[in-house]
Amino acid sequence: MNIEDLQHIFKDQIDSMQGLDKPIPLYFMLVDGDSKLMQRRSHEDLESLLPMLDSFQYAGSDNEIPRFVKG
């Protein structure tokens, strides 16, 4: 996964923030076996997600929230 992948995955969320005075954090879900964890990160921080998501694979969106599954 690279920064362009993340920009594509979060495109709808990032686009919905255009013109807002205060950025809204990106929402996504990490799934590790039976464990699910919701995360919020600033869209300016996408690059910091790469190391964290290194062992996860994008598994589509669940109710428009990107889901990453432990690989």
GROMACS elastic network, one bead per residue, 0.5 to 0.9 nm:
[ bonds ]
;  ai    aj funct       b0    kb
    1     4     6  0.81622   500
    1     5     6  0.60153   500
    1     6     6  0.74687   500
    1    50     6  0.71375   500
    1    53     6  0.80650   500
    1    54     6  0.71962   500
    1    57     6  0.81436   500
    1    58     6  0.87303   500
    2     5     6  0.52986   500
    2     6     6  0.65635   500
    2     7     6  0.88373   500
    2    47     6  0.83638   500
    2    50     6  0.67670   500
    3     6     6  0.51263   500
    3     7     6  0.61723   500
    3     8     6  0.86533   500
    3    46     6  0.69890   500
    3    47     6  0.61596   500
    3    49     6  0.88402   500
    3    50     6  0.72481   500
    4     7     6  0.50039   500
    4     8     6  0.61919   500
    4     9     6  0.86026   500
    5     8     6  0.51715   500
    5     9     6  0.61535   500
    5    10     6  0.86448   500
    6    10     6  0.60205   500
    6    11     6  0.81239   500
    6    46     6  0.69761   500
    6    47     6  0.85038   500
    6    49     6  0.85578   500
    6    50     6  0.82988   500
    7    10     6  0.53067   500
    7    11     6  0.55891   500
    7    14     6  0.81058   500
    7    43     6  0.88776   500
    7    46     6  0.76977   500
    8    12     6  0.82986   500
    9    12     6  0.78699   500
    9    13     6  0.88299   500
    9    58     6  0.84565   500
    9    60     6  0.85227   500
    9    61     6  0.88548   500
    9    66     6  0.70281   500
   10    13     6  0.54006   500
   10    14     6  0.60781   500
   10    15     6  0.85310   500
   10    26     6  0.74951   500
   10    27     6  0.87994   500
   10    28     6  0.89319   500
   10    43     6  0.84622   500
   10    65     6  0.88596   500
   10    66     6  0.74569   500
   11    14     6  0.51024   500
   11    15     6  0.59005   500
   11    16     6  0.84946   500
   12    15     6  0.51055   500
   12    16     6  0.61538   500
   12    17     6  0.88677   500
   12    64     6  0.88281   500
   13    16     6  0.52100   500
   13    17     6  0.67112   500
   13    24     6  0.88469   500
   13    25     6  0.88781   500
   13    26     6  0.65803   500
   13    27     6  0.82297   500
   13    43     6  0.87848   500
   13    64     6  0.89707   500
   14    17     6  0.53400   500
   14    18     6  0.70251   500
   14    24     6  0.87809   500
   14    26     6  0.76038   500
   14    43     6  0.68103   500
   15    18     6  0.55096   500
   16    19     6  0.84731   500
   16    20     6  0.85840   500
   17    20     6  0.55904   500
   17    21     6  0.87988   500
   17    22     6  0.84726   500
   17    23     6  0.63860   500
   17    24     6  0.67174   500
   18    21     6  0.87944   500
   18    23     6  0.85677   500
   19    22     6  0.88912   500
   20    23     6  0.64061   500
   20    24     6  0.84214   500
   23    42     6  0.72558   500
   23    43     6  0.78956   500
   24    41     6  0.86271   500
   24    42     6  0.68859   500
   24    43     6  0.80074   500
   25    40     6  0.54068   500
   25    43     6  0.63447   500
   26    39     6  0.79610   500
   26    40     6  0.52774   500
   26    41     6  0.52107   500
   26    42     6  0.58537   500
   26    43     6  0.59998   500
   27    38     6  0.70736   500
   27    39     6  0.58499   500
   27    41     6  0.69485   500
   27    65     6  0.63178   500
   27    66     6  0.74358   500
   28    37     6  0.84729   500
   28    38     6  0.58373   500
   28    39     6  0.54639   500
   28    40     6  0.66283   500
   28    41     6  0.86024   500
   28    61     6  0.87382   500
   28    65     6  0.53663   500
   28    67     6  0.59763   500
   28    68     6  0.77518   500
   29    36     6  0.66965   500
   29    37     6  0.56215   500
   29    39     6  0.61077   500
   29    40     6  0.89038   500
   29    62     6  0.87216   500
   29    65     6  0.69022   500
   29    66     6  0.62309   500
   29    68     6  0.61475   500
   29    69     6  0.84593   500
   30    35     6  0.80980   500
   30    36     6  0.56508   500
   30    37     6  0.51198   500
   30    38     6  0.63498   500
   30    39     6  0.74668   500
   30    53     6  0.87205   500
   30    56     6  0.79653   500
   30    66     6  0.87449   500
   30    67     6  0.60488   500
   30    69     6  0.60435   500
   30    70     6  0.75703   500
   31    34     6  0.71292   500
   31    35     6  0.57531   500
   31    37     6  0.65408   500
   31    38     6  0.89016   500
   31    56     6  0.84560   500
   31    67     6  0.71763   500
   31    68     6  0.60404   500
   31    70     6  0.61672   500
   32    35     6  0.51059   500
   32    36     6  0.64209   500
   32    37     6  0.84583   500
   32    56     6  0.86541   500
   32    68     6  0.86516   500
   32    69     6  0.60693   500
   32    70     6  0.50669   500
   32    71     6  0.85206   500
   33    36     6  0.79759   500
   33    69     6  0.81476   500
   33    70     6  0.74258   500
   41    44     6  0.82824   500
   41    45     6  0.65389   500
   41    46     6  0.76824   500
   41    49     6  0.83605   500
   42    45     6  0.52337   500
   42    46     6  0.72649   500
   43    46     6  0.55030   500
   43    47     6  0.89661   500
   44    47     6  0.78618   500
   45    48     6  0.54301   500
   45    49     6  0.70195   500
   46    49     6  0.53109   500
   46    50     6  0.72370   500
   47    50     6  0.56185   500
   47    51     6  0.82260   500
   48    51     6  0.65817   500
   48    52     6  0.73812   500
   49    52     6  0.51806   500
   49    53     6  0.59670   500
   49    54     6  0.84161   500
   50    53     6  0.52260   500
   50    54     6  0.59502   500
   51    54     6  0.50637   500
   51    55     6  0.82315   500
   52    55     6  0.73789   500
   52    56     6  0.81588   500
   53    57     6  0.74507   500
   53    58     6  0.89042   500
   53    68     6  0.76727   500
   53    70     6  0.85532   500
   54    57     6  0.79218   500
   54    71     6  0.89865   500
   55    69     6  0.84840   500
   55    70     6  0.59976   500
   55    71     6  0.56944   500
   56    59     6  0.89751   500
   56    68     6  0.56358   500
   56    69     6  0.51318   500
   56    71     6  0.50163   500
   57    67     6  0.84526   500
   57    68     6  0.52662   500
   57    69     6  0.52459   500
   57    70     6  0.63369   500
   57    71     6  0.58432   500
   58    61     6  0.85652   500
   58    66     6  0.74780   500
   58    67     6  0.60954   500
   58    69     6  0.64226   500
   59    62     6  0.89259   500
   59    66     6  0.75255   500
   59    67     6  0.54122   500
   59    68     6  0.54139   500
   59    69     6  0.61969   500
   60    64     6  0.87151   500
   60    65     6  0.83795   500
   60    66     6  0.59077   500
   60    67     6  0.57281   500
   60    68     6  0.76270   500
   61    64     6  0.51013   500
   61    65     6  0.50728   500
   61    67     6  0.54371   500
   61    68     6  0.87844   500
   62    65     6  0.52153   500
   62    66     6  0.64038   500
   62    67     6  0.65548   500
   63    66     6  0.83476   500
   68    71     6  0.88619   500
